[in-house]
Amino acid sequence: GVNHSTIYRWIIKYVPIMENFTESQGIKAGWQLQGDEVEYKRRASGLKGHKGVKEEYFIDIIDMDSRYLVSTDYQGDRTTKTLNKVYYNAKRKVGNQVKVISTDGLVAYPRTIKKTFGLKTHHGGKVASTSKVIHQIIKSDSGKFNYKVERFHNTLRERTKVMRGFHGCITSAQTLMKGFEIYYNWVRNHQGIEGLTPSQLACPQVSIPEKNKWLEIINRGYND
């Protein structure tokens, strides 16, 4: 019996609090990350026609082993500056655990990975001995895909396609998408990893009781 506007206000209030906790956790990562982005067309309030439609992107990096979303952001572009922010955050969490990062052929990725993870070479399959990570570029026209991150995108689209649209400002969209990240990592059981949550594999040092996970994460966000 709770009005949808009340639920929306809860989301706007409590997602940043939960983020205090989730973003402070170290991650036990595997040897490979996959990065990608999803395009969204959001209609801004007060604008009509094509001028009111904003082309924006949900940028994400997922750990292959745990399916944990290591770093995400929702922004109005996918420039090198924007990607750097997402990948610096991933580097902060995983340190030197990762050996390979897979992305599509977006031209901004090689520069971003070199700057954030220490990539030295990325062309022609040649990797210098001093390289910290290998950048694996997978193009869809080759018939190959980053299946783990694409599978997550299917889950994301299934949730967002039934929404009437994000609210008028990009800040609301960013909060909603961050809330979905927390849900995916910490609340939702993942059938691909034997019904565990990704956080149970990526953050084994943290125990979240099964009963009312949302309230537990909110409480820990207040404490952090």
VEXROLO-555961 format. One record per residue: x, y, z of N, C-alpha, C in turn; residue in one letter; residue number from 1. Coordinates in pm, 1 decimal. Example, Ala and Ser with C-alpha at 12.3 -4.5 7.8 and 13.67 -1.06 7.14 Angstrom:
2
nxx	nyy	nzz	caxx	cayy	cazz	cxx	cyy	czz	code	pos
1319.0	-569.0	780.0	1230.0	-450.0	780.0	1320.0	-330.0	780.0	a	1
1285.0	-225.0	708.0	1367.0	-106.0	714.0	1290.0	3.0	787.0	s	2
This chain:
224
nxx	nyy	nzz	caxx	cayy	cazz	cxx	cyy	czz	code	pos
79.1	-121.5	0.0	0.0	0.0	0.0	82.6	126.9	0.0	g	1
213.7	115.4	-20.1	301.0	233.9	-20.6	299.0	298.6	-158.3	v	2
281.9	428.1	-162.7	278.9	501.2	-288.6	414.6	493.2	-359.5	n	3
411.5	487.2	-491.9	537.0	472.6	-568.0	630.9	590.9	-546.4	h	4
575.8	710.4	-521.1	661.2	826.9	-498.3	737.6	814.6	-367.1	s	5
675.4	747.7	-269.0	744.4	723.4	-141.6	860.2	627.0	-161.2	t	6
837.4	522.1	-239.8	943.7	426.1	-268.6	1059.2	495.0	-340.7	i	7
1025.2	582.4	-434.3	1129.3	656.3	-506.3	1213.0	740.5	-409.6	y	8
1146.8	806.4	-314.6	1220.4	888.0	-216.1	1309.3	800.7	-128.7	r	9
1263.7	680.9	-95.7	1348.0	587.7	-19.8	1474.3	554.6	-98.7	w	10
1456.0	527.1	-228.3	1570.2	492.2	-313.9	1672.1	605.9	-316.0	i	11
1623.7	726.9	-338.8	1713.0	842.8	-346.4	1785.1	865.3	-214.0	i	12
1717.6	837.5	-102.4	1777.7	858.7	29.3	1876.6	749.9	66.2	k	13
1838.5	622.6	44.5	1914.9	512.7	103.0	2024.0	455.1	12.8	y	14
2014.2	471.1	-118.3	2119.5	418.0	-205.5	2255.7	479.9	-173.4	v	15
2267.4	612.5	-159.3	2400.0	667.4	-123.0	2451.2	616.5	11.3	p	16
2361.3	589.4	105.1	2403.5	535.9	235.1	2459.7	395.4	218.2	i	17
2388.7	311.2	141.8	2437.0	175.2	115.8	2567.8	178.1	38.3	m	18
2581.7	274.7	-50.6	2704.2	287.3	-130.1	2825.1	315.0	-41.8	e	19
2805.0	386.0	70.1	2915.0	408.1	164.4	2978.1	275.9	206.1	n	20
2894.1	176.2	227.3	2941.2	44.3	270.1	2996.3	-36.8	153.0	f	21
2920.0	-49.2	44.8	2959.6	-138.9	-64.6	3086.5	-92.0	-134.6	t	22
3104.3	39.7	-147.5	3221.8	90.6	-218.3	3349.2	82.8	-133.9	e	23
3335.5	58.1	-5.4	3453.8	53.0	81.5	3510.3	-87.8	95.1	s	24
3448.8	-185.9	29.6	3491.0	-324.9	45.7	3601.6	-362.5	-53.3	q	25
3705.3	-428.6	-4.1	3805.1	-486.9	-92.5	3747.2	-607.4	-163.7	g	26
3799.3	-637.9	-280.2	3742.3	-743.2	-363.4	3845.2	-852.1	-390.5	i	27
3802.7	-975.6	-374.5	3883.2	-1090.4	-415.1	3848.6	-1119.5	-560.5	k	28
3933.3	-1072.7	-651.2	3904.4	-1081.5	-794.3	3973.4	-1201.8	-856.3	a	29
3920.8	-1244.2	-970.3	3985.3	-1347.4	-1049.4	4091.9	-1287.4	-1140.1	g	30
4131.8	-1362.8	-1240.4	4240.6	-1315.5	-1327.6	4190.9	-1228.0	-1441.7	w	31
4058.9	-1222.6	-1462.8	4007.3	-1148.2	-1578.0	3885.2	-1064.8	-1542.2	q	32
3884.7	-941.3	-1591.8	3767.9	-853.9	-1586.8	3714.1	-834.1	-1727.4	l	33
3583.2	-810.2	-1737.8	3521.7	-773.6	-1865.0	3453.9	-638.1	-1849.2	q	34
3478.2	-548.6	-1944.1	3419.1	-415.0	-1940.0	3335.8	-387.3	-2063.4	g	35
3230.0	-309.5	-2044.7	3142.7	-277.6	-2157.8	3055.8	-158.3	-2118.6	d	36
2961.1	-123.6	-2205.1	2868.3	-15.9	-2175.5	2735.3	-43.3	-2245.4	e	37
2627.8	5.9	-2184.9	2492.4	-8.1	-2240.6	2439.6	131.3	-2271.2	v	38
2388.6	149.1	-2392.1	2332.7	279.4	-2430.2	2187.9	290.6	-2384.8	e	39
2154.3	405.6	-2329.0	2016.8	436.5	-2290.9	1976.0	569.6	-2352.4	y	40
1849.0	579.1	-2387.3	1793.1	705.7	-2434.3	1691.7	751.5	-2329.8	k	41
1727.7	856.7	-2257.0	1645.1	907.3	-2147.7	1577.9	1036.7	-2188.2	r	42
1447.5	1046.7	-2161.0	1375.8	1169.7	-2192.7	1380.8	1264.3	-2073.3	r	43
1439.7	1380.4	-2096.0	1451.2	1480.9	-1991.3	1318.9	1553.6	-1973.4	a	44
1288.5	1591.2	-1850.9	1162.5	1658.9	-1823.4	1163.9	1800.0	-1879.8	s	45
1047.4	1844.7	-1927.6	1032.9	1981.2	-1976.9	1075.8	2002.0	-2120.0	g	46
1128.4	1897.4	-2185.8	1172.5	1910.1	-2324.3	1094.0	1815.1	-2412.4	l	47
1055.8	1860.9	-2529.9	976.5	1779.7	-2620.7	1056.8	1745.8	-2746.5	k	48
1008.9	1643.1	-2817.5	1072.9	1604.3	-2942.3	1211.3	1546.2	-2921.4	g	49
1290.7	1550.7	-3029.7	1422.6	1489.3	-3022.5	1516.8	1562.5	-2927.2	h	50
1488.3	1689.9	-2898.8	1573.8	1765.1	-2806.8	1562.2	1713.0	-2663.2	k	51
1450.1	1650.1	-2633.7	1430.0	1600.0	-2499.5	1489.2	1463.3	-2473.9	g	52
1539.8	1397.8	-2579.2	1595.6	1263.5	-2565.5	1747.2	1272.8	-2547.0	v	53
1794.6	1222.3	-2435.4	1936.1	1226.6	-2403.0	1998.6	1088.9	-2423.1	k	54
2106.2	1083.5	-2499.9	2179.0	958.4	-2519.4	2282.8	943.7	-2408.5	e	55
2266.3	839.8	-2326.3	2352.3	820.8	-2210.0	2399.7	676.2	-2202.7	e	56
2492.7	648.1	-2109.8	2556.0	516.0	-2107.1	2571.8	466.3	-1963.9	y	57
2541.6	338.4	-1946.0	2575.1	267.9	-1822.5	2704.0	191.7	-1849.0	f	58
2811.2	230.3	-1781.2	2943.9	172.7	-1802.6	2973.8	78.5	-1687.1	i	59
3020.1	-42.9	-1717.9	3037.7	-141.0	-1611.8	3158.3	-230.4	-1636.7	d	60
3212.7	-281.5	-1524.6	3323.6	-377.0	-1526.4	3285.3	-491.8	-1434.1	i	61
3291.2	-614.9	-1483.8	3247.9	-731.0	-1406.3	3363.4	-829.9	-1390.9	i	62
3370.6	-891.5	-1274.3	3470.6	-994.8	-1248.4	3421.3	-1127.1	-1305.2	d	63
3502.8	-1192.1	-1383.8	3462.6	-1315.4	-1452.3	3427.9	-1427.3	-1355.3	m	64
3502.5	-1442.0	-1247.8	3483.4	-1554.5	-1156.0	3358.8	-1539.7	-1069.8	d	65
3344.9	-1425.5	-1004.8	3237.2	-1406.9	-907.8	3112.8	-1342.2	-966.4	s	66
3122.9	-1286.8	-1086.7	3015.5	-1208.5	-1151.3	2989.8	-1077.0	-1077.2	r	67
3081.9	-1037.3	-992.2	3066.6	-915.3	-912.8	3090.5	-793.2	-1001.8	y	68
2999.4	-695.6	-993.3	3018.9	-569.2	-1063.8	3121.4	-488.1	-985.5	l	69
3241.9	-481.5	-1038.4	3352.8	-417.7	-967.3	3337.3	-266.7	-966.5	v	70
3294.4	-210.6	-1079.5	3280.6	-65.4	-1090.1	3177.6	-32.9	-1197.0	s	71
3090.0	63.6	-1168.0	2989.3	106.4	-1265.9	2970.5	256.8	-1256.4	t	72
2912.5	312.4	-1361.2	2870.9	453.7	-1358.6	2769.9	475.7	-1470.4	d	73
2684.1	573.2	-1451.8	2586.5	612.1	-1553.1	2615.5	756.7	-1589.1	y	74
2653.0	780.0	-1716.7	2695.7	912.9	-1758.1	2641.1	947.8	-1896.8	q	75
2653.7	1075.8	-1931.1	2604.1	1123.5	-2058.8	2700.0	1104.1	-2174.2	g	76
2814.1	1039.3	-2152.5	2909.4	1012.3	-2259.0	2994.6	892.5	-2220.1	d	77
3077.2	848.5	-2312.5	3171.6	739.2	-2284.5	3310.4	779.1	-2334.2	r	78
3348.2	902.6	-2304.2	3478.4	955.6	-2340.9	3586.6	893.3	-2252.5	t	79
3711.2	918.4	-2287.9	3822.8	866.7	-2209.0	3816.7	916.2	-2065.3	t	80
3780.3	1042.1	-2045.6	3770.6	1098.4	-1910.5	3668.1	1023.2	-1826.4	k	81
3553.3	992.3	-1885.5	3447.7	919.4	-1814.5	3491.2	776.6	-1785.2	t	82
3549.3	710.7	-1884.8	3595.1	572.7	-1866.0	3706.2	564.9	-1761.5	l	83
3795.1	664.5	-1760.6	3904.1	665.5	-1662.5	3850.1	659.5	-1519.7	n	84
3743.2	733.8	-1493.2	3684.4	735.6	-1359.3	3638.9	595.6	-1317.9	k	85
3572.5	524.4	-1410.1	3521.6	390.6	-1380.1	3636.3	292.6	-1360.2	v	86
3739.3	301.9	-1444.7	3849.6	205.8	-1438.1	3945.2	236.5	-1323.5	y	87
3962.2	363.0	-1286.3	4041.1	394.0	-1167.3	3975.0	334.9	-1042.8	y	88
3842.4	341.7	-1037.2	3770.0	284.5	-924.2	3789.2	133.0	-918.8	n	89
3785.9	68.0	-1035.5	3810.2	-76.9	-1040.1	3951.5	-110.3	-994.4	a	90
4048.3	-33.4	-1039.3	4187.5	-56.7	-999.9	4205.0	-40.8	-849.6	k	91
4138.2	57.7	-791.2	4144.4	79.6	-646.7	4097.0	-43.6	-570.6	r	92
3998.4	-112.7	-622.7	3938.4	-226.0	-552.5	4014.3	-356.8	-572.8	k	93
4066.9	-378.6	-693.3	4126.0	-510.4	-723.2	4277.6	-510.6	-715.5	v	94
4341.1	-392.8	-713.8	4486.2	-388.9	-705.2	4553.1	-457.9	-822.4	g	95
4645.8	-549.5	-792.9	4721.9	-618.6	-896.9	4676.8	-762.9	-918.2	n	96
4555.9	-795.7	-879.6	4507.2	-933.0	-894.1	4476.7	-970.6	-1039.4	q	97
4440.6	-872.8	-1120.4	4388.4	-899.2	-1254.9	4501.0	-904.9	-1356.8	v	98
4493.0	-1001.4	-1448.6	4593.3	-1017.9	-1554.3	4541.1	-978.6	-1692.3	k	99
4409.5	-990.8	-1714.2	4350.5	-964.1	-1845.5	4224.7	-879.6	-1828.0	v	100
4208.0	-779.5	-1913.1	4084.4	-701.9	-1918.7	4031.3	-709.8	-2061.1	i	101
3907.9	-756.3	-2076.3	3845.9	-770.9	-2207.9	3743.1	-660.4	-2228.3	s	102
3747.7	-598.7	-2346.6	3649.2	-497.6	-2384.5	3614.8	-514.6	-2531.3	t	103
3519.3	-434.0	-2578.2	3493.6	-429.8	-2721.9	3593.1	-334.8	-2787.6	d	104
3566.3	-296.7	-2911.3	3663.3	-218.3	-2986.5	3652.0	-68.4	-2973.9	g	105
3581.9	-18.1	-2874.0	3570.6	126.0	-2855.0	3709.5	188.2	-2844.7	l	106
3733.9	293.5	-2921.9	3869.8	346.6	-2936.8	3925.4	404.6	-2807.1	v	107
3839.4	442.0	-2713.2	3886.9	503.0	-2588.3	3944.2	400.6	-2490.8	a	108
3912.6	272.8	-2507.9	3953.2	173.2	-2408.5	4104.2	153.2	-2396.4	y	109
4180.5	139.7	-2505.1	4324.8	117.2	-2488.3	4394.1	225.6	-2406.1	p	110
4359.5	351.1	-2433.2	4421.0	460.9	-2358.6	4380.3	456.2	-2210.9	r	111
4252.4	426.2	-2186.6	4203.4	419.7	-2048.5	4272.3	309.3	-1969.6	t	112
4282.1	190.3	-2028.5	4342.2	77.2	-1956.8	4491.8	98.8	-1936.0	i	113
4556.3	160.5	-2033.3	4698.9	192.5	-2016.4	4718.8	289.4	-1900.3	k	114
4630.9	388.2	-1888.8	4645.7	490.5	-1785.8	4611.5	437.3	-1647.1	k	115
4511.1	350.5	-1638.4	4461.3	307.7	-1507.1	4523.1	177.8	-1456.9	t	116
4550.4	83.7	-1547.9	4601.9	-47.2	-1506.5	4746.3	-71.9	-1548.4	f	117
4804.5	19.4	-1624.9	4945.0	5.2	-1658.8	4973.4	-74.5	-1783.9	g	118
4878.5	-78.6	-1876.8	4900.7	-148.2	-2003.2	5015.4	-83.4	-2079.7	l	119
5102.4	-166.7	-2135.6	5216.4	-115.0	-2211.6	5195.6	-129.4	-2362.7	k	120
5148.1	-244.5	-2405.7	5122.8	-266.4	-2547.7	4989.4	-336.7	-2563.1	t	121
4926.0	-314.7	-2677.2	4794.7	-376.3	-2696.4	4764.1	-406.2	-2842.7	h	122
4858.3	-389.5	-2932.3	4832.4	-411.1	-3074.7	4905.2	-536.1	-3124.7	h	123
4842.2	-602.4	-3219.1	4907.2	-712.9	-3289.0	4935.7	-834.0	-3204.0	g	124
4873.9	-843.5	-3087.6	4893.8	-960.0	-3002.7	5025.8	-960.9	-2929.1	g	125
5105.9	-853.2	-2941.0	5236.7	-848.4	-2875.5	5224.0	-781.8	-2738.9	k	126
5275.2	-846.1	-2638.8	5267.1	-793.5	-2503.0	5407.9	-783.6	-2444.8	v	127
5444.6	-664.5	-2400.2	5577.3	-645.6	-2342.2	5587.1	-716.0	-2207.8	a	128
5705.5	-756.7	-2172.0	5725.5	-827.6	-2045.2	5696.1	-738.6	-1925.4	s	129
5696.7	-607.0	-1947.9	5669.3	-513.7	-1837.8	5520.6	-482.3	-1823.9	t	130
5436.8	-535.9	-1911.3	5293.3	-507.9	-1903.5	5234.8	-562.7	-1774.6	s	131
5149.4	-483.2	-1711.3	5082.0	-526.7	-1589.6	4955.5	-604.2	-1621.0	k	132
4886.0	-566.5	-1728.8	4768.3	-640.9	-1773.1	4770.7	-653.3	-1925.0	v	133
4699.6	-751.3	-1974.1	4678.1	-767.3	-2117.6	4540.1	-713.5	-2150.0	i	134
4532.7	-629.2	-2251.2	4403.4	-578.9	-2297.6	4356.7	-664.8	-2413.8	h	135
4250.8	-740.4	-2392.3	4195.5	-828.0	-2494.8	4075.8	-757.2	-2559.3	q	136
4089.1	-724.8	-2687.8	3981.9	-657.3	-2761.0	3899.5	-762.0	-2835.8	i	137
3771.9	-769.4	-2801.6	3681.0	-866.0	-2863.7	3574.4	-790.0	-2941.3	i	138
3574.7	-806.8	-3073.2	3479.1	-737.2	-3158.5	3366.1	-832.2	-3198.1	k	139
3243.0	-782.6	-3192.1	3126.6	-867.5	-3218.7	3123.0	-918.1	-3361.9	s	140
3182.2	-842.2	-3456.5	3179.5	-887.2	-3595.5	3270.4	-1008.1	-3618.5	d	141
3350.4	-1041.2	-3517.3	3434.0	-1161.2	-3527.7	3359.4	-1285.7	-3480.1	s	142
3236.8	-1265.5	-3431.6	3158.1	-1377.1	-3380.3	3188.1	-1411.4	-3236.0	g	143
3271.4	-1330.6	-3170.2	3305.9	-1353.6	-3030.0	3244.7	-1244.1	-2944.2	k	144
3215.9	-1277.5	-2817.9	3151.1	-1183.5	-2727.7	3209.1	-1197.1	-2587.1	f	145
3196.4	-1089.6	-2509.7	3227.0	-1095.8	-2367.0	3101.6	-1147.9	-2295.7	n	146
3087.8	-1278.4	-2289.6	2961.0	-1338.9	-2252.0	2915.7	-1303.2	-2110.7	y	147
3007.0	-1295.5	-2014.9	2966.4	-1270.8	-1876.8	2904.6	-1132.0	-1861.0	k	148
2969.2	-1030.8	-1917.4	2915.1	-895.5	-1904.9	2790.1	-880.1	-1991.6	v	149
2785.6	-946.7	-2107.0	2665.6	-940.4	-2191.5	2548.0	-1007.3	-2122.1	e	150
2574.6	-1115.6	-2048.6	2466.8	-1181.2	-1974.9	2411.7	-1088.1	-1867.3	r	151
2498.5	-1014.0	-1801.6	2450.7	-915.7	-1704.9	2366.7	-809.0	-1773.1	f	152
2408.4	-764.6	-1890.5	2332.6	-662.6	-1962.0	2192.0	-710.6	-1995.4	h	153
2177.0	-838.3	-2026.2	2043.3	-893.1	-2049.4	1957.6	-880.2	-1923.9	n	154
2017.0	-910.5	-1808.5	1945.8	-896.9	-1681.1	1908.7	-750.9	-1655.8	t	155
2001.4	-660.6	-1684.5	1976.7	-517.8	-1664.4	1864.3	-468.1	-1754.8	l	156
1866.5	-507.2	-1880.1	1763.2	-463.1	-1974.3	1625.8	-517.5	-1936.0	r	157
1621.7	-641.4	-1888.1	1494.2	-698.6	-1845.5	1431.6	-614.6	-1735.6	e	158
1514.2	-559.1	-1648.1	1462.3	-476.0	-1539.2	1424.9	-336.8	-1587.7	r	159
1509.2	-275.1	-1667.0	1486.4	-135.2	-1703.1	1386.0	-117.9	-1816.9	t	160
1362.3	-220.1	-1896.2	1269.4	-203.7	-2009.0	1125.4	-184.7	-1963.6	k	161
1091.5	-231.7	-1843.6	954.4	-218.2	-1794.4	932.9	-86.8	-1720.4	v	162
1039.2	-10.0	-1701.7	1025.4	121.8	-1640.5	971.7	219.8	-1743.9	m	163
891.3	314.9	-1701.1	840.7	415.9	-1792.4	950.1	514.6	-1833.3	r	164
1057.1	511.5	-1765.1	1167.5	602.2	-1796.3	1225.1	660.3	-1669.4	g	165
1348.7	704.1	-1675.9	1410.1	767.5	-1561.4	1347.7	904.9	-1537.9	f	166
1364.5	955.8	-1419.5	1312.3	1088.7	-1389.9	1391.6	1193.8	-1467.6	h	167
1348.0	1318.8	-1454.3	1396.0	1424.1	-1542.6	1542.4	1456.2	-1537.9	g	168
1612.9	1427.7	-1427.6	1753.8	1464.5	-1420.1	1840.3	1339.7	-1417.9	c	169
1963.4	1355.7	-1464.8	2053.8	1241.3	-1473.9	2091.9	1189.5	-1335.3	i	170
2087.6	1274.2	-1233.2	2121.6	1230.1	-1097.8	2027.7	1119.3	-1051.0	t	171
1898.7	1130.8	-1083.2	1803.3	1026.4	-1046.6	1837.4	895.6	-1115.5	s	172
1869.3	904.1	-1245.2	1905.9	783.8	-1320.4	2030.7	719.6	-1261.7	a	173
2129.1	800.2	-1223.3	2251.7	747.7	-1164.3	2223.4	673.9	-1033.3	q	174
2134.8	729.2	-950.5	2101.7	666.1	-822.5	2027.1	536.0	-843.6	t	175
1932.6	534.1	-937.2	1857.4	412.3	-965.9	1949.2	301.1	-1015.3	l	176
2042.8	335.7	-1101.9	2133.5	234.4	-1155.4	2232.4	186.3	-1049.4	m	177
2274.2	275.6	-961.1	2361.1	233.8	-851.6	2284.8	140.2	-757.9	k	178
2157.4	167.7	-737.0	2075.2	78.7	-656.7	2063.2	-59.0	-718.3	g	179
2051.7	-65.2	-851.5	2044.9	-196.6	-916.5	2177.6	-269.8	-903.3	f	180
2289.1	-197.8	-911.2	2420.7	-260.5	-891.3	2429.1	-325.7	-753.2	e	181
2384.9	-253.4	-650.0	2388.6	-307.2	-514.1	2299.4	-430.2	-503.3	i	182
2181.8	-423.4	-563.3	2090.3	-538.0	-564.0	2154.6	-658.8	-630.2	y	183
2218.5	-638.1	-744.5	2279.2	-747.7	-819.6	2396.7	-808.3	-743.2	y	184
2478.0	-724.2	-682.4	2597.5	-773.4	-613.0	2568.5	-835.2	-476.8	n	185
2474.4	-778.9	-402.8	2461.5	-809.6	-260.6	2329.9	-875.6	-219.1	w	186
2226.7	-865.4	-301.5	2093.8	-912.7	-260.4	2045.6	-1029.7	-344.8	v	187
2060.4	-1020.7	-473.3	2005.4	-1119.6	-566.0	2094.0	-1243.7	-573.5	r	188
2035.9	-1360.7	-553.3	2110.8	-1485.3	-569.4	2130.7	-1514.2	-717.6	n	189
2251.5	-1551.9	-753.9	2290.6	-1570.9	-893.7	2298.2	-1719.9	-924.3	h	190
2215.8	-1766.0	-1018.1	2212.5	-1909.0	-1049.4	2341.9	-1957.9	-1114.3	q	191
2415.8	-1867.6	-1178.0	2540.1	-1906.7	-1242.7	2651.8	-1938.3	-1146.0	g	192
2636.1	-1901.1	-1019.3	2737.7	-1930.7	-916.7	2670.2	-2003.7	-799.5	i	193
2590.3	-2102.5	-836.1	2528.0	-2194.2	-739.8	2438.0	-2124.0	-639.5	e	194
2365.8	-2023.4	-686.2	2268.1	-1957.7	-601.1	2324.6	-1865.0	-496.6	g	195
2451.5	-1833.2	-504.2	2512.7	-1736.5	-413.5	2496.7	-1596.0	-469.7	l	196
2519.7	-1495.4	-387.9	2531.1	-1360.1	-441.0	2675.4	-1338.4	-485.7	t	197
2700.0	-1254.6	-585.8	2838.2	-1226.4	-625.6	2925.7	-1178.0	-509.8	p	198
2867.1	-1104.7	-416.5	2946.3	-1053.5	-304.1	2996.7	-1165.0	-213.3	s	199
2925.9	-1276.4	-207.5	2971.4	-1386.7	-122.6	3102.7	-1446.3	-173.0	q	200
3127.1	-1436.8	-303.4	3253.2	-1483.5	-359.5	3358.3	-1372.8	-362.2	l	201
3315.7	-1250.9	-398.8	3411.1	-1141.2	-415.0	3449.6	-1077.2	-282.2	a	202
3360.7	-1082.8	-183.6	3387.2	-1021.7	-52.9	3362.7	-1124.1	57.0	c	203
3441.0	-1232.4	60.2	3415.6	-1339.5	158.0	3434.7	-1295.2	301.9	p	204
3500.6	-1182.0	323.1	3522.3	-1131.4	458.5	3397.4	-1066.5	517.3	q	205
3294.8	-1046.4	433.5	3172.5	-979.4	476.5	3058.7	-1081.2	481.1	v	206
2988.1	-1086.5	591.4	2873.3	-1175.6	606.1	2745.9	-1092.7	615.7	s	207
2653.0	-1115.7	521.3	2524.4	-1047.4	521.8	2416.1	-1150.5	550.4	i	208
2343.7	-1140.6	662.4	2237.8	-1237.1	692.9	2132.7	-1241.7	583.1	p	209
2074.7	-1359.2	560.1	1974.5	-1376.0	455.2	1849.0	-1294.0	483.6	e	210
1815.0	-1275.9	609.5	1693.0	-1203.9	645.2	1713.1	-1053.5	628.5	k	211
1632.2	-994.5	541.9	1631.5	-848.9	520.1	1770.4	-793.0	490.4	n	212
1825.2	-833.7	376.7	1958.7	-789.3	336.3	1963.5	-638.0	316.9	k	213
1855.2	-581.7	263.0	1853.4	-437.3	238.6	1877.1	-360.3	369.0	w	214
1804.0	-397.1	474.6	1817.1	-326.1	602.2	1957.3	-342.4	660.0	l	215
2014.4	-461.7	645.1	2150.0	-485.4	694.9	2251.2	-396.2	624.1	e	216
2239.8	-383.1	492.2	2333.5	-301.1	415.6	2315.6	-153.4	449.7	i	217
2190.9	-109.6	468.7	2166.2	28.1	508.9	2231.6	56.7	644.3	i	218
2213.2	-31.9	740.2	2272.3	-13.6	873.0	2424.3	-5.6	866.1	n	219
2484.2	-90.1	783.1	2630.8	-88.5	770.6	2678.2	37.8	699.3	r	220
2594.7	86.7	607.8	2627.9	213.5	542.4	2628.5	329.4	639.3	g	221
2535.9	330.0	733.6	2536.0	433.0	838.0	2661.5	422.7	923.7	y	222
2700.5	301.6	958.1	2816.6	281.5	1044.9	2947.1	319.1	976.1	n	223
2951.1	303.2	842.0	3072.7	340.2	768.2	3079.6	489.7	742.2	d	224
